[in-house]
Amino acid sequence: MTGYGVVLGEALIDLLESSAGGELVYRPAVGGAPFNVAVGIARLGADVHFLGSFGDDPFGHRLLDFLDKSGVGTDGARTVPHVATTLAVTTFQGHEPTFCFYGDPPSYGLLDASDVDERLVAGARLLYCGSMCLLAPPVLAAARKAWAIPGPVRVFDPNVRPIVGLNPDVVEEFAATADLVKLSSADATALWNESPEQAAARLLGAGAGVVVVTLGAQGALVAKGPSTVLVPAPRITPVDATGAGDATMAGLSWGILSHGKPDDLGGWATLTRVAVHVAGLVCESPGGAVSMPTVGDLRARFDDLAV
């Protein structure tokens, strides 16, 4: 398979809580769920381009430089003058991160429909949209425009943050024409107070082709039509779960770009097995985007994984 993917969404700086010399400190790290997905796809070896808006400050330039060095195309990126990069202050309960966001207007929320390169999207094999950037009206308009362009396999990840939320109607709108919706069990609870099975059935009923619900250490539920399968997670030693869901989405997207969209539940389960191993490996290192692995990393860590 050949072709490239397009990821539309947010890029920001995570301020990660840690300690040094007995004091609480915050370490800046590149982040944002779609940003992590784009880096993850590129690290695994597929061609991918990022569509998003960036602050015109050292943090914004750092984000763009990281994309460039990771092999992600930035021809769809827009730098907005006189806007500071959004900061996500990240604290931890065990290995799980929680976030508080700072920046008004959000630097990632200023991409609008006129910024969408229709030829770039139309020529893509895969289009990703999702996450909290859709709360910004300009980005929602841009995502709707991109989503309506025929051609790519459409993959959607609501990636709900309880502190900021996401309109369930918007989720179902994108799901209605998505080839794949990936969400977490926490998303299912936050959006509809439903179980993973109920949320998957809801999204399939809305029109989604297949639904993958991540379940943390239990792996992922894959649902297509009336059938479901549980894909177990690998045994790992977790350090930091930041970016685990994004790594799953990157693994699924890379699989579609590399091998094509599966025709049946078994094919989706095979892609998902690789994806949860990508997530598992990310959890064994601190940070999100910086921990995204290569195919060689996966083979070295999981010798029983066919990839």
C-alpha positions as CSV (number, residue, x, y, z in Angstrom):
1,M,0.0,0.0,0.0
2,T,1.1,3.6,-0.7
3,G,-0.4,6.9,0.1
4,Y,-0.4,9.4,2.9
5,G,-2.6,10.4,5.9
6,V,-3.8,13.8,7.0
7,V,-4.3,14.6,10.7
8,L,-6.4,17.6,11.6
9,G,-6.4,18.8,15.2
10,E,-4.6,20.4,18.0
11,A,-0.9,20.8,19.0
12,L,0.0,22.3,22.4
13,I,2.6,22.1,25.2
14,D,2.1,19.7,28.1
15,L,3.6,20.9,31.4
16,L,4.2,17.6,33.1
17,E,4.3,17.4,36.8
18,S,7.3,15.8,38.4
19,S,9.8,16.4,41.2
20,A,13.4,17.5,41.4
21,G,15.4,17.9,44.6
22,G,12.3,17.4,46.7
23,E,10.4,20.2,44.9
24,L,7.5,20.1,42.5
25,V,8.5,21.1,39.0
26,Y,6.8,21.1,35.6
27,R,8.6,20.0,32.5
28,P,7.4,21.3,29.1
29,A,6.8,18.6,26.5
30,V,5.2,18.7,23.0
31,G,1.7,17.3,22.9
32,G,-1.9,17.4,21.9
33,A,-3.8,14.2,20.9
34,P,-3.8,14.7,17.1
35,F,-0.2,15.9,17.3
36,N,0.7,12.7,19.1
37,V,-1.2,10.7,16.5
38,A,0.6,12.3,13.6
39,V,4.0,11.7,15.2
40,G,3.1,8.1,16.0
41,I,2.1,7.4,12.4
42,A,5.3,8.9,11.1
43,R,7.5,7.1,13.6
44,L,5.9,3.8,12.4
45,G,6.9,4.6,8.9
46,A,3.9,6.0,7.0
47,D,3.6,9.4,5.3
48,V,1.4,11.9,7.2
49,H,0.6,15.6,7.1
50,F,-0.6,17.8,9.9
51,L,-3.4,20.4,9.6
52,G,-3.6,22.8,12.5
53,S,-2.9,26.3,13.9
54,F,0.1,27.2,16.0
55,G,1.2,30.0,18.3
56,D,3.8,32.4,17.1
57,D,6.2,31.9,20.0
58,P,9.1,29.7,21.0
59,F,6.7,26.9,22.0
60,G,4.9,27.0,18.7
61,H,8.1,26.9,16.8
62,R,9.2,24.0,18.9
63,L,6.1,22.1,18.0
64,L,6.6,22.7,14.3
65,D,10.3,21.7,14.6
66,F,9.4,18.5,16.3
67,L,6.9,17.6,13.5
68,D,9.5,18.3,10.9
69,K,12.2,16.2,12.6
70,S,9.6,13.4,13.1
71,G,8.9,13.3,9.3
72,V,5.4,14.9,9.6
73,G,4.5,17.2,6.7
74,T,3.7,20.7,7.9
75,D,2.4,22.2,4.7
76,G,-1.1,22.4,6.2
77,A,0.1,24.2,9.4
78,R,-0.9,27.8,10.1
79,T,1.2,30.0,12.5
80,V,-1.0,32.8,14.0
81,P,0.8,36.1,14.8
82,H,0.6,37.4,18.4
83,V,-0.9,34.3,19.8
84,A,0.8,32.3,22.6
85,T,0.8,28.5,22.5
86,T,-1.8,26.8,24.7
87,L,-0.4,25.1,27.8
88,A,-1.9,21.9,29.3
89,V,-0.8,21.5,32.9
90,T,-0.6,17.8,33.5
91,T,-0.9,16.1,36.9
92,F,-1.0,12.4,37.7
93,Q,-3.1,10.1,39.8
94,G,-0.9,7.0,39.7
95,H,0.0,6.5,36.0
96,E,-3.1,8.3,34.7
97,P,-2.8,12.0,33.6
98,T,-5.3,14.8,34.3
99,F,-5.2,18.1,32.4
100,C,-5.9,21.8,32.9
101,F,-5.7,24.1,29.9
102,Y,-4.4,27.6,29.7
103,G,-4.6,30.0,26.7
104,D,-7.3,32.4,25.4
105,P,-7.8,32.2,22.5
106,P,-6.4,28.6,22.3
107,S,-3.6,28.6,19.7
108,Y,-4.9,25.3,18.3
109,G,-8.4,26.7,17.8
110,L,-7.7,29.2,15.0
111,L,-7.6,26.9,12.0
112,D,-10.7,27.7,9.9
113,A,-12.4,26.2,6.8
114,S,-10.4,28.5,4.4
115,D,-7.2,26.9,5.7
116,V,-8.1,23.4,4.6
117,D,-6.2,22.4,1.4
118,E,-8.8,20.5,-0.5
119,R,-6.3,18.8,-2.8
120,L,-4.2,17.6,0.1
121,V,-7.2,16.0,1.8
122,A,-8.7,14.6,-1.4
123,G,-5.4,12.9,-2.3
124,A,-5.0,11.3,1.1
125,R,-5.6,7.6,1.8
126,L,-6.7,8.5,5.4
127,L,-8.1,11.5,7.2
128,Y,-8.1,11.8,11.1
129,C,-10.3,14.3,12.9
130,G,-11.2,14.6,16.6
131,S,-10.4,15.7,20.1
132,M,-11.1,19.0,21.9
133,C,-10.1,21.2,19.0
134,L,-13.7,20.6,17.7
135,L,-14.9,22.7,20.6
136,A,-13.5,25.7,18.7
137,P,-16.0,26.9,16.1
138,P,-13.3,27.7,13.4
139,V,-11.8,24.2,13.8
140,L,-15.1,22.5,13.8
141,A,-15.9,24.3,10.5
142,A,-12.6,23.2,9.1
143,A,-13.1,19.6,10.2
144,R,-16.6,19.5,8.6
145,K,-15.2,20.8,5.4
146,A,-12.4,18.2,5.4
147,W,-14.7,15.4,6.4
148,A,-17.0,16.1,3.4
149,I,-14.2,15.8,0.9
150,P,-14.5,12.3,-0.8
151,G,-11.6,9.9,-1.0
152,P,-9.9,9.2,2.3
153,V,-10.7,6.5,4.9
154,R,-12.2,8.6,7.7
155,V,-11.1,7.9,11.3
156,F,-12.5,9.8,14.3
157,D,-11.5,10.0,17.9
158,P,-13.6,12.1,20.3
159,N,-10.9,12.0,23.0
160,V,-13.2,13.7,25.5
161,R,-11.5,15.7,28.3
162,P,-14.0,15.9,31.3
163,I,-12.7,19.3,32.1
164,V,-13.7,20.7,28.7
165,G,-16.1,18.1,27.3
166,L,-17.4,17.6,23.8
167,N,-20.9,17.8,22.4
168,P,-22.3,14.2,22.0
169,D,-24.2,15.5,18.9
170,V,-20.9,16.4,17.3
171,V,-19.5,13.0,18.1
172,E,-22.4,11.3,16.5
173,E,-22.3,13.7,13.5
174,F,-18.8,12.6,12.6
175,A,-19.4,9.0,13.5
176,A,-22.3,8.8,11.0
177,T,-19.8,8.8,8.1
178,A,-16.7,7.5,9.8
179,D,-15.0,4.3,8.7
180,L,-13.5,3.9,12.2
181,V,-14.3,5.5,15.5
182,K,-11.8,4.9,18.3
183,L,-12.8,6.0,21.8
184,S,-12.0,5.0,25.4
185,S,-14.2,3.6,28.0
186,A,-13.8,6.9,29.8
187,D,-15.1,8.7,26.7
188,A,-18.2,6.4,26.7
189,T,-18.9,7.3,30.3
190,A,-18.3,11.0,29.9
191,L,-20.4,11.3,26.7
192,W,-23.4,9.0,27.5
193,N,-22.8,7.3,30.8
194,E,-22.7,4.0,28.9
195,S,-20.7,0.9,28.9
196,P,-18.2,0.3,26.1
197,E,-20.6,-2.2,24.5
198,Q,-23.5,0.3,24.7
199,A,-21.4,3.1,23.3
200,A,-20.1,0.9,20.4
201,A,-23.7,-0.1,19.6
202,R,-24.7,3.5,19.6
203,L,-22.0,4.6,17.2
204,L,-22.5,1.7,14.9
205,G,-26.2,2.6,14.9
206,A,-25.3,6.2,13.9
207,G,-23.4,4.9,10.9
208,A,-19.8,4.1,11.9
209,G,-18.2,1.3,10.0
210,V,-16.3,-0.1,13.0
211,V,-15.8,1.0,16.6
212,V,-12.7,0.3,18.8
213,V,-13.1,1.1,22.5
214,T,-9.9,1.1,24.5
215,L,-10.1,-0.5,28.0
216,G,-6.8,0.3,29.5
217,A,-5.0,-2.8,30.8
218,Q,-7.8,-5.0,29.5
219,G,-7.0,-4.2,25.9
220,A,-9.7,-3.0,23.4
221,L,-13.2,-4.0,22.3
222,V,-13.6,-4.1,18.6
223,A,-17.2,-4.0,17.2
224,K,-18.5,-4.3,13.7
225,G,-22.1,-5.0,12.8
226,P,-23.6,-7.4,15.4
227,S,-20.3,-8.9,16.4
228,T,-17.6,-7.9,18.9
229,V,-14.2,-9.2,19.9
230,L,-11.9,-8.4,22.8
231,V,-8.3,-7.8,21.9
232,P,-6.1,-8.3,25.0
233,A,-3.4,-5.8,25.9
234,P,0.2,-6.9,26.2
235,R,1.9,-7.4,29.6
236,I,3.9,-4.3,30.3
237,T,5.5,-2.4,33.2
238,P,3.7,1.0,33.0
239,V,5.4,4.3,33.8
240,D,3.2,6.9,32.2
241,A,-0.1,6.4,30.4
242,T,0.1,9.8,28.6
243,G,-0.6,9.3,24.9
244,A,-1.7,5.7,25.2
245,G,-5.0,6.3,23.4
246,D,-3.2,8.4,20.8
247,A,-0.7,5.6,20.3
248,T,-3.6,3.2,19.7
249,M,-5.1,5.6,17.1
250,A,-1.7,6.0,15.5
251,G,-1.3,2.2,15.3
252,L,-4.7,1.8,13.7
253,S,-4.1,4.6,11.2
254,W,-0.7,3.3,10.3
255,G,-2.2,-0.2,9.8
256,I,-4.8,1.2,7.4
257,L,-2.2,3.2,5.5
258,S,0.2,0.2,5.3
259,H,-2.3,-2.6,4.7
260,G,-5.6,-1.0,3.6
261,K,-8.9,-0.9,5.4
262,P,-9.9,-4.3,6.7
263,D,-13.1,-6.0,5.2
264,D,-14.1,-7.9,8.3
265,L,-14.0,-8.1,12.1
266,G,-11.0,-10.4,12.1
267,G,-9.0,-8.0,10.0
268,W,-9.8,-5.1,12.4
269,A,-8.9,-7.3,15.4
270,T,-5.5,-7.9,13.8
271,L,-4.9,-4.2,13.3
272,T,-6.1,-3.5,16.8
273,R,-3.7,-6.1,18.3
274,V,-0.8,-4.2,16.8
275,A,-2.3,-0.9,18.0
276,V,-2.6,-1.9,21.6
277,H,1.0,-3.1,21.6
278,V,2.0,0.4,20.3
279,A,0.1,1.9,23.2
280,G,1.7,-0.6,25.7
281,L,5.2,0.4,24.6
282,V,4.4,4.1,24.9
283,C,3.2,3.5,28.5
284,E,6.6,2.1,29.4
285,S,8.2,5.5,28.9
286,P,7.4,9.0,30.1
287,G,5.7,11.5,27.8
288,G,3.4,11.1,24.8
289,A,4.8,12.1,21.4
290,V,8.4,11.6,22.4
291,S,7.6,7.9,23.3
292,M,6.0,7.0,20.0
293,P,7.9,3.8,18.8
294,T,9.1,2.6,15.4
295,V,8.3,-0.7,13.9
296,G,11.8,-1.8,14.9
297,D,11.0,-0.9,18.6
298,L,7.9,-3.0,18.5
299,R,9.7,-6.0,17.1
300,A,12.5,-5.7,19.7
301,R,10.1,-5.4,22.6
302,F,7.4,-7.9,21.6
303,D,9.0,-10.8,19.8
304,D,5.6,-12.6,19.4
305,L,4.0,-9.6,17.5
306,A,3.7,-10.0,13.8
307,V,4.3,-6.5,12.4
